[in-house]
């Protein structure tokens, strides 16, 4: 072996109270960590030069610094350490005795913030190396190779990468100590080793949840290995009793430390990162032999060429074991003395390396084809493991395992020859090569004092501040987390550095003004949500309610970099603040622009916020937001006044794909119940006597038959605008008041269809029925269930109520005629209006643009020459001077028609699909007879097809469609009252239906030009 340096002790005279052997024993304990400390100072020499002022680590290290300062603040009174506060801290949180963050805070109190955190950082390398040294020396009983094994583990690239900002993962030092005493306990069954293993188990699980999973799996593997190899037995009562106690203590420690996680997992999926993130933060097989991005010489090269392909981030995917370590591991196979140990620890290395690869194998960042790995089974079947995001951290057990195996290989090399000179040469060469292979260049953060934050620290008061871009920029949020602990003022909002938990900032996200400044304007969204506010009226009151004194913008984070505020968005933020918020003073120090607000001017306002059970905000191409409602959603009403308030509320919404019903409830009273159309609704209503404080408006959803919708995904009701304003007097708009005074009892058609100012579910204005969707529907029985069927093809009705509002423009006037003959449309429209008893049209100007308003008026007047304007102020009332109903039947397009073709021609056309239908409606109470005329032709040059017509399954006529236009007349006798269906089938000369894929044979262009009285 290498000459024993401890022999120098024999030349030192021992004190009377300590023998030479005792001195040797003390030095044998002190010397290794001292040597590791010396190595750490050498390896990290550049960082050590400014250890007092520069924080070691990357951006994440600011978060650690801030946490340390926060705890230190709680343990101090007037900047002096308070022992009673420490005792109170431990008594309320006894598990904090095991937290590294507690001792970081205590060190902060002794030293300055930066030096204290740097010391703890440095000690993690010393203690990790020393723990691995003790463990390996216990296994192979050879100190010098064990020293190198300790260096491999403690200074491994994975540890350096973790130490750049992970407060828990930095401290890998507890793991080798736990394994050491766990093995000693299994070997010797002594109580002291049992207690020490439990102690380091607690240190590990309380400081890093990912390592908890790793050592639990490891403990089970080793325990069964000892059982299978007969190294322990259940007949050994000590082992059995201690195992039971260890199990109980382990469960207790896990339960008490992770109670909040268990509750969150059971109650919601807040902590579940999702399979995508699990895959993203799993290791890559190539990463095992890819040098760290921090390597002083070639780290940058491998980062740009190889590691750039890996998923996750550099701190997570760095698992480089080193070429020298890999070679030493190969030499371990030659060491017959420790061959069983090599098999054991080599197997553990492989097991945890495979587990760290996650649910699917990664090769240079590519996961496809998705080849499943064992971790996928654990993910689906092991309780709570699906909440673990950074699967790659399981590799830490592989790192300690490969350190043991490599040390066994070094032990073999050193002992090939007995000469001391050879041993010194091999030891020195391996040490130098390891240093070269591992040598990192760690980053540091300059901690500078900021004048603005220094002034806040000295300023009295416990007010709040808003910081931009606190919620959108990772780097800024990390630094602000520390500076905010220095001045100790309340900060509104925050940043989730790992898992995004929007529930944490739910109130901030949904409160207007706070929402604009923190979450939406920095990301470029001018309209933050579906609720539109009068910011000039509410901003000051809301900020005063939140006790905000300063709005702070760090201009260092304005620019084109990722997560920075663009110059355009920065301008919008400034415009918003200076336009809507009363400012007392504006200052700019160290590129930090701060607005001091005028406080103490709380107005008596009411404002709305989004409540529970809404989907996330989605933005369309025009940056207009919308939200999908769930089965039962809420809108919060916040009344800052001391008395009740009244509000006028307007909603803009639509039902996607199918009709729905919503019910709006306030104070257990149904305010209104409306049918929601795929074509859009405008709903207006009043809320009376809104109480001071916070109350709630509920919105319940139903299908068209009035049944509650079973699944949130099936609701499909989208809100894209909610507006509100205070009102002192709840009165109906003038058109309603005017109509109530009319003595007749004609129906009223509103445009848009759903505008309710009746403060209830009434469907009339005085004696006048208000038309709604059910007036254009019929009940169809399908599978023994009744379902409302909407006749959406009725001329005029379709164009007013069943057309996307974006299509309301003058160019659509011709298309509104569709393929009906022009003389027929006006007659059919008259019949429709007469059959519904419609005489009044109320057009709500506030819901339409000027172009839409002009289109609607022109549409109504074109179809109905007898329409006149009788009221035109805030709204318009048109009167249709119809004669007595003539009860003539009329036909409207049904199903299976192709789109309109040739829109610029005089006569519009549609392709007819096989099975196209017409709804033939007889409004009379007696059967009637009519003649149906239409023009038809085919584009086929070699085939003719016959159009065969049926009335409610009864044959009524046929006509051949040819290349030249053909006028077809079909007499239909004894049309039953109500809705009848005309169906057209297409057949060729042999009586076959047109084959699929041939447009001219499957779909025909049919021009309708018919009148029921000719």
Protein Blocks (a to p, Z undefined) as FASTA:
>chain_A
ZZdfklmmmmpccdfklcfklmmmmmmmmmmmmmmmmmmmmmmmmmmmmmmmmcgddfkl
mmmmmmmmmmmmmmpgehiacfklmmmmmmmmmmlmmpmklmmmmmmmmmcfklmmmmmm
mmmmmmmmmmmmmmmmmmnopaklmmmmmmmmmmgmklmmmmnopaklmmmmlmmmmmmm
mmmmmmnopaklmmmmmmmmmmmmmmomklmmmmmmmmmmmmmmmmmnopacfklmklmm
mmmmmmmmmmmmmmmmmmmmmmmmmmmmklmnbjklmmmmpccfklmmgccfkbmklmmm
mmmmmmmmpgcjfklmpccebjklmmmmmmmmmmmmlmmmmmmmmmmmmmmmmmmnojbd
ceehiabdcdddfklmmmmmmghklmpmblmlmmmmmmmmmmmmmmmmmmmmmmmpmcfk
lmmmmmmmmmmmmmmmmoccdddddddddfklmmmmmpgcjdddddddfklmmklmmmmm
mmmmmnopaceddddfkbccfklmmmmmmmghjlmmmmmmmnopablbfbdcdfklmmmm
mmmmnopabdcddfklgcjbehiacfklmmmmmmmmmmmmccfbdcdeehiacddddehi
accdddddddehiacddddfkopacddddfbdcdddddfbfbdcddddddddddehiacd
ddddeehiafbdcdddfkbpadddddehiaehjdddddddddfkopacfbfklnopacfb
dcddddfbdcddfklmmmmmpmblcdcddddfbdcfkhpabfbehjaccddfklmgccdd
eehiacddddfkbghklmmmmccfklgcfklmmmmnmmadfklmmmmmmmmmmmnopabd
cddfklpcfklmmmmmmmmmmmmmkbccfbdcfbccddddddddehiacdddfehiacde
hklbmbdcddddehiacddddfbfbdcddddddddddfbfkbccdddddeehiafbdcdd
dfbdcddddddehiaehjdddddddddfkopacdehilklmpccddddddfkZZ
